[in-house]
C-alpha cells in the first residue's frame, strides 16, 4: 500500500521530463523534474519522525508543496531556450 503513495509523484516526474524536453530544456535542469518524488520521500520521513517524537507540522506540508510545485515554477519563471526556426526550403520542382 505504501508503494501507491509514490505512484503519483513518479508519474508526475516522468511527465515533467517529457514536458521539459518538448520545451527545449536539456541537461542538468531536468533534475528539477525529480522534485515531486523527493517531496514524497521527505514527507514520508518527516511524518514518521513526527509520529515518533514530534516536530513542526506545518513545515512538512509546506516542504512537500514546494517540492511538488518546483518543476512548474521553473517552467513559469525561467527563460526558455530559443525556438529553432526551420530553414527556408528551396523547391526543386519546376513551376
C-alpha positions as CSV (number, residue, x, y, z in Angstrom):
1,X,0.0,0.0,0.0
2,X,2.9,2.4,0.6
3,X,4.0,2.0,-3.0
4,X,0.8,3.6,-4.2
5,X,1.6,6.8,-2.4
6,X,4.8,7.1,-4.5
7,X,3.0,6.3,-7.8
8,X,1.6,9.8,-8.3
9,X,4.9,11.6,-7.9
10,X,6.7,9.1,-10.1
11,X,4.2,9.6,-12.9
12,X,4.4,13.3,-12.4
13,X,8.2,13.3,-12.7
14,X,8.1,11.3,-15.9
15,X,5.5,13.7,-17.4
16,X,7.6,16.7,-16.3
17,X,10.6,15.2,-18.1
18,X,8.6,14.9,-21.2
19,X,7.3,18.4,-21.0
20,X,10.7,19.9,-20.2
21,X,12.2,18.1,-23.2
22,X,9.4,19.2,-25.5
23,X,10.0,22.8,-24.3
24,X,13.7,22.5,-25.3
25,X,15.3,22.2,-21.9
26,X,18.3,19.8,-21.8
27,X,20.9,18.8,-19.3
28,X,21.0,19.4,-15.5
29,X,17.8,21.4,-15.4
30,X,15.9,18.1,-15.8
31,X,16.9,17.1,-12.3
32,X,14.1,19.6,-11.2
33,X,11.6,17.0,-12.5
34,X,12.5,14.6,-9.7
35,X,11.4,17.1,-7.1
36,X,7.9,15.6,-6.6
37,X,9.5,12.2,-5.9
38,X,11.9,13.8,-3.5
39,X,9.0,15.6,-1.8
40,X,7.1,12.4,-1.3
41,X,10.2,10.7,0.2
42,X,10.9,13.6,2.5
43,X,7.3,13.8,3.6
44,X,7.3,10.1,4.4
45,X,10.4,10.5,6.5
46,X,9.3,13.7,8.2
47,X,5.8,12.3,9.1
48,X,7.5,9.2,10.5
49,X,9.7,11.4,12.7
50,X,6.7,13.5,13.7
51,X,4.9,10.4,14.9
52,X,7.9,9.2,16.8
53,X,8.9,12.4,18.5
54,X,7.1,15.5,17.4
55,X,8.1,18.3,15.2
56,X,6.9,21.2,13.1
57,X,3.7,20.0,11.4
58,X,3.2,22.9,9.0
59,X,6.8,22.7,7.8
60,X,6.2,19.2,6.5
61,X,3.3,20.2,4.2
62,X,5.0,23.4,3.1
63,X,8.1,21.5,2.1
64,X,6.1,18.9,0.2
65,X,4.1,21.5,-1.6
66,X,7.2,23.5,-2.5
67,X,8.9,20.4,-3.9
68,X,5.8,19.3,-5.8
69,X,5.5,22.7,-7.5
70,X,9.2,23.2,-8.2
71,X,9.0,22.0,-11.8
72,X,6.1,24.2,-12.6
73,X,7.8,27.2,-11.0
74,X,10.9,26.5,-13.2
75,X,8.7,26.4,-16.3
76,X,6.9,29.6,-15.4
77,X,9.8,31.8,-14.4
78,X,13.0,30.5,-16.2
79,X,13.9,31.8,-19.6
80,X,13.0,29.2,-22.2
81,X,15.5,28.1,-24.8
82,X,15.1,29.8,-28.2
83,X,13.0,28.1,-30.7
84,X,14.8,26.9,-33.8
85,X,13.1,28.0,-36.9
86,X,13.4,25.7,-39.9
87,X,15.5,26.9,-42.7
88,X,13.8,28.1,-45.9
89,X,13.4,25.1,-48.2
90,X,14.2,25.6,-51.9
91,X,11.8,23.8,-54.1
92,X,13.4,21.7,-56.8
93,X,10.2,21.4,-58.7
94,X,9.6,23.4,-61.9
95,X,6.7,25.7,-61.6
